[in-house]
Amino acid sequence: MKNSLPTLDRYLLRQLIPPFSIALTTMLIALLLERLLILFNHLANSGSSIATFVTLLTDLLPHYMGLAVPAALCIAVFLTIHRMSEHNEIDALCAGHISLLRITVPYMKVGLILGVLSVFLYGYIQPVARYDYRAGFYFARHTGWAPHLQSGMFASTSGHTMITADRVDHGGSRLLRVFIRDVKKDGTVQIITAPKGLLTIAEQTEATQLDLWNGHIMSSKHPDTLGNDVTVTHFDHITRLIERAHKKTSFRSRGDDERELTILELAHALRHGAPGIPYKALRSELDFRLARAIAIPFIPLLSVALAVGRKRKKSAFRQIALAVILVGFDETLLFGHSLAAEGASPVWLSIWVPEIIFCTACILVLLSRSYPAWYRPSKRAHTDKHP
């Protein structure tokens, strides 16, 4: 039996990896899809590049990873044990005096590892990524000059350049009958006209790129007087890079919101205080992160207990019950976190009481179903012993 236990653990873990990978990927795509559409719409309106979009998307991943990992673990364990139960593998293990509690051990270890990693995720990666996302989104929306125009509108792309077009379509990027007035540092004035143009973003320089076709360039050092210094040049195609404004305002420093503080920073703020953040908000944020990480190792216990059912009576009640319990527990923690942050309820009551109830219930539900049929005394034996 000693040699078979590691083999059993390896088998159970191999069965867990495919559904966990699929569930984690599916959950991340589902959670990111709605935010991606909103983010893409905002960045498209502000004229940001694809590089900015990818950077903001990367900053969003830690937040949704924290939601997807517990859900993926729950789904993967449930599907694995349910499949083994349908194929009579659980019955065979129970007949070999291997209880359901013993079968859950490798999944508990996986949950423990994910719980430790979640402490690092919730405590360090998510706060920094949240700040980076807010800062990147701020600069993408509020700095620089968006490459979009309206028909007949005069736009000052900088202190020395003005551009207008008689007609603008295709979301403000395709221009017809373009007029540009550009004043150089040496006082030379350039007047550029073209029947059509296109505004895009140069990915390498992140500047606004203007392509013009079949136009003219008139240059003069004395634009107010008629002289022989005026030169006119015809071009088939030219490309101009319009620099973004240099009035780049700095974003606030990290730490104005308790959700942007790491665990060590939260502990330091609880001891020495943080300007602008109440003590109750700091305390509830720290306990909320710890409670979410501690609950992860107990999820496999509940999944295994609800995955094993009667083969002749198939019902979706167990799947629904599992989803309701997990979603309800997460929403309860979120609600308790907000109550504790506002001072409407103590932290131990709004966060740790639901945490203890959930973890204890997971253990009790598994223990109630962990004894195989061979362990329970039959009614016949009880009748023979007491006639």
LINPE-V304619 format. One record per pair of residues at least 12 apart in sequence whose ideal C-beta (glycine too) atoms are under 10 Angstrom apart, sorted by the first residue. I is the first residue (numbers start at 0). GAP is how many residues later the second one is. Records with the same first field share a line. If there is no record, write none. Layout:
BEGIN
I=GAP, GAP
END
This chain:
BEGIN
0=95, 96, 97
3=92, 94
4=93, 97, 100, 101
5=100
7=85, 88, 90, 94, 95, 97, 98
8=93, 94, 96, 97, 98, 100
9=96
10=73, 78, 95
11=65, 68, 69, 72, 77, 81, 91, 92, 93, 94, 95, 98
12=67, 93, 94, 96, 97
13=66
14=61, 62, 64, 65, 66, 68, 69, 74, 91
15=57, 60, 61, 63, 64, 65, 90, 91, 94, 284
16=59, 63, 93
17=58, 61, 62
18=53, 54, 56, 57, 58, 59, 60, 61, 64
19=49, 52, 53, 54, 55, 56, 57, 59, 60, 90, 94
20=51, 55
21=50, 53, 54, 57
22=45, 46, 48, 49, 50, 51, 52, 53, 54, 55, 56
23=41, 44, 45, 47, 48, 49, 51, 52
24=43, 47
25=42, 45, 46, 49
26=37, 38, 40, 41, 42, 43, 44, 45, 48
27=32, 33, 36, 37, 39, 40, 41, 44
28=35, 39
29=34, 38, 41
30=29, 30, 32, 33, 34, 36, 37, 40
31=25, 28, 29, 31, 32, 36
34=21, 22, 25, 28, 29
35=17, 20, 21, 24
38=13, 14, 17, 18, 21, 94, 98, 101
39=13, 16, 17
41=14, 95, 98, 99
42=13, 93, 94, 97, 98
43=102, 104, 127
44=96, 101, 103, 126, 127
45=91, 93, 94, 95, 96, 97, 98, 99, 100, 101, 102
46=93, 97, 98, 99, 100, 101, 124, 125, 126, 152, 153, 154, 161, 197
47=88, 89, 91, 92, 93, 96, 98, 99, 153, 158
48=91, 151, 152, 153, 154, 155, 156, 157, 158
49=151, 153
50=150, 152, 153, 155
51=84, 85, 87, 88, 149, 154
52=83, 87
54=77, 78, 81, 82, 85
55=76, 77, 78, 79, 80, 81, 84
56=76
57=71, 74, 75, 78
58=67, 69, 70, 71, 72, 73, 74, 75, 76, 77, 78
59=69, 70, 72, 73
60=64, 65, 68, 72
61=59, 60, 62, 63, 64, 65, 66, 67, 68, 70, 71
62=58, 59, 62, 63, 66, 67, 70, 196
64=52, 53, 56, 60, 61, 64
65=52, 55, 56, 59, 60, 223, 226, 227
66=225, 263
68=45, 46, 48, 49, 52, 227, 230
69=41, 44, 45, 48, 222, 223, 225, 226, 229, 256, 259, 260
70=228, 252, 255, 256, 259
71=42
72=34, 37, 38, 41, 42, 223, 224, 226, 227, 230
73=37, 222, 225, 226, 228, 229, 232, 248, 249, 251, 252
74=228, 244, 247, 248, 251
75=31, 34, 224, 227
76=27, 30, 31, 33, 34, 222, 223, 224, 225, 226, 227, 229, 230, 245
77=221, 222, 224, 225, 226, 227, 228, 229, 230, 240, 241, 244, 245
78=224, 228, 240
79=27, 220, 223, 224, 227
80=19, 22, 23, 26, 219, 222, 223, 224, 225, 226, 227
81=221, 222, 224, 225, 226, 227, 236, 237
82=224
83=19, 223, 224
84=15, 219, 222, 223, 224, 225, 226
85=221, 222, 223, 225, 228
86=224
87=223
88=14
89=13, 214, 217, 218, 282
90=217, 220, 281, 282
92=279
93=214, 276, 277, 278, 279, 280, 281
94=277, 278, 279
95=276, 278
96=275, 277, 278
97=274
98=267, 268, 270, 271, 272, 273, 275, 276
99=201, 204, 205, 207, 208, 266, 267, 268, 269, 270, 271, 272
100=200, 203, 204, 262, 265, 266, 268, 269, 270
101=268
102=201, 205, 267
103=196, 197, 199, 200, 201, 262, 266
104=195
105=194
106=190, 192, 193, 194, 196, 197
107=189, 190, 191, 192, 193, 196, 258
108=188, 191
109=186, 187, 189, 190
110=184, 185, 186, 187, 188, 189, 190, 192
111=184, 185, 186, 188
112=183, 184
113=179, 182, 183, 185, 186
114=177, 178, 179, 180, 181, 182, 183, 184
115=177, 180, 181
116=176, 179
117=171, 172, 174, 175, 176, 177, 178, 179
118=144, 170, 171, 173, 174, 175, 177
119=142, 143, 173
120=168, 171, 172
121=140, 141, 163, 166, 167, 168, 169, 170, 171
122=138, 139, 140, 141, 142, 143, 144, 163, 166, 167, 170
123=138, 139, 140, 141
124=137
125=133, 134, 136, 163
126=127, 128, 130, 131, 132, 133, 134, 135, 136, 138, 139, 158, 162
127=126, 132, 133, 134
128=131
129=124, 127, 129, 130
130=120, 121, 122, 123, 124, 125, 126, 128, 129, 130
131=122, 128
133=117, 118, 120, 122, 123, 126
134=115, 116, 117, 118, 119
135=115
136=114
137=111, 112, 113, 114
138=109, 110, 111, 112
141=106, 107, 109
142=101, 102, 103, 104, 105, 106, 107, 108
143=57, 62, 63, 64, 99, 100, 101, 102, 103, 104
144=12, 13, 16, 62, 63, 97, 98, 99, 100
145=26, 53, 55, 62, 98
146=24, 25, 26, 51, 52, 53, 54, 60, 61, 62, 63, 95, 97
147=20, 23, 24, 25, 51, 60
148=14, 15, 16, 18, 19, 23, 24, 25, 26, 29, 48, 50
149=14, 15, 17, 18, 22
150=13, 14, 15, 16, 17, 18, 21, 24, 25, 26
151=12, 13, 14, 15, 16
152=12, 15, 19
153=25, 27
154=87
155=25, 89
156=23, 25, 50, 51, 53, 83, 85, 86, 87, 88
157=24, 25, 84, 85, 86, 87, 88
158=24, 86, 87
159=21, 22, 23, 24, 25, 29
160=19, 20, 21, 22, 29, 31, 79, 81, 82
161=17, 18, 19, 20, 21
162=12, 15, 16, 17, 18, 19, 29, 34, 36, 45, 47, 77, 79
163=13, 14, 15, 16, 17
164=12, 13, 14, 15, 29, 31, 32, 34
165=12, 13, 29
166=29
167=29, 31
169=28, 29
170=28
171=27
172=24, 25, 26, 27, 28, 37
173=22, 23, 24, 25
174=19, 20, 21, 22, 23, 24, 35, 36, 37
175=18, 19, 20, 21
176=16, 17, 18, 19, 20
177=14, 15, 16, 17, 18, 19, 20, 21, 32, 34, 35, 37
178=12, 13, 14, 15, 36
179=12, 13, 14, 17, 30, 32, 35, 37, 60, 62
180=42
181=35, 37, 58, 60
182=40
183=35, 37
185=35
186=33, 34, 35, 36
187=31, 32, 33, 34, 35, 41
188=29, 30, 31, 32, 33, 34, 35, 41
189=27, 28, 29, 30, 33, 41, 43
190=25, 26, 27, 28, 29, 32, 39, 41
191=18, 20, 23, 24, 25, 26, 27, 41, 43, 46, 48
192=19, 22, 23, 24, 25
193=16, 17, 18, 19, 20, 21, 22, 23, 41, 43, 44
194=17, 18, 19, 20
195=15, 16, 17, 18, 19
196=13, 14, 15, 16, 18, 41, 43
197=12, 13, 14, 15, 41
198=12, 43
199=39
201=37, 39, 40
204=36, 38, 39
205=38
206=33, 34, 35, 36, 37
207=32, 33, 34, 35, 36
208=30, 31, 32, 33
209=28, 29, 30, 31, 32
210=26, 27, 28, 29
211=23, 24, 25, 26, 27, 28
212=22, 23, 24, 25
213=20, 21, 22, 23
214=18, 19, 20, 21, 22, 23
215=16, 17, 18, 19
216=14, 15, 16, 17, 18, 21
217=12, 13, 14, 15
218=12, 13, 14
219=12
254=14, 19, 20, 21, 22
255=18, 19, 20, 21
256=19, 20, 24, 28
257=16, 18, 19, 20, 23, 24, 25, 26, 27, 28, 30, 83
258=22, 26, 29, 30
260=13, 16, 21, 24, 25
261=27
262=22, 23, 26, 27
264=17, 21
265=16, 17, 19, 20, 21, 23
266=15, 19
267=14
268=12, 13, 14, 16, 17
269=12, 13, 15, 16
276=64
277=63, 64, 65
278=64
279=59, 60, 61, 62, 63, 64, 65, 66, 67
280=56, 57, 59, 60, 61, 62
281=59
282=57, 58, 63, 64, 68
283=52, 53, 54, 55, 56, 57, 58, 59, 61, 62, 63, 66, 67
284=52, 55, 56
285=61, 65
286=46, 49, 50, 53, 60, 61, 63, 64, 65, 68
287=45, 46, 48, 49, 50, 52, 53, 59, 62, 63, 67
288=48
289=61, 62, 65
290=38, 42, 45, 46, 56, 60, 61, 63, 64, 65, 67, 68
291=37, 38, 41, 42, 45, 59, 63
293=58, 61, 62, 64, 65
294=31, 34, 35, 38, 59, 60, 63, 64, 67
296=62, 65
297=57, 60, 61, 62, 63, 64, 65, 68
298=23, 26, 27, 30, 59, 60, 63
299=62, 66
300=58, 60, 61, 62, 63, 64, 65, 66, 69
301=19, 20, 23, 24, 27, 56, 57, 59, 60, 61, 63, 64
302=15, 19, 23, 59, 63
303=58, 61, 62, 65, 66
304=13, 17, 56, 57, 58, 59, 60, 61, 62, 63, 64, 65
305=12, 13, 14, 15, 16, 19, 59, 60, 63
306=12, 15, 62
307=61, 62
308=60
324=33, 36, 37, 40
325=32
327=26, 30
328=25, 26, 28, 29, 30, 32, 33
329=28
331=18, 19, 21, 22, 23, 25, 26
332=17, 18, 19, 21, 22, 25
333=17
334=15, 16, 19
335=13, 14, 15, 16, 17, 18, 19
336=13, 14
337=12
338=12
339=12
END
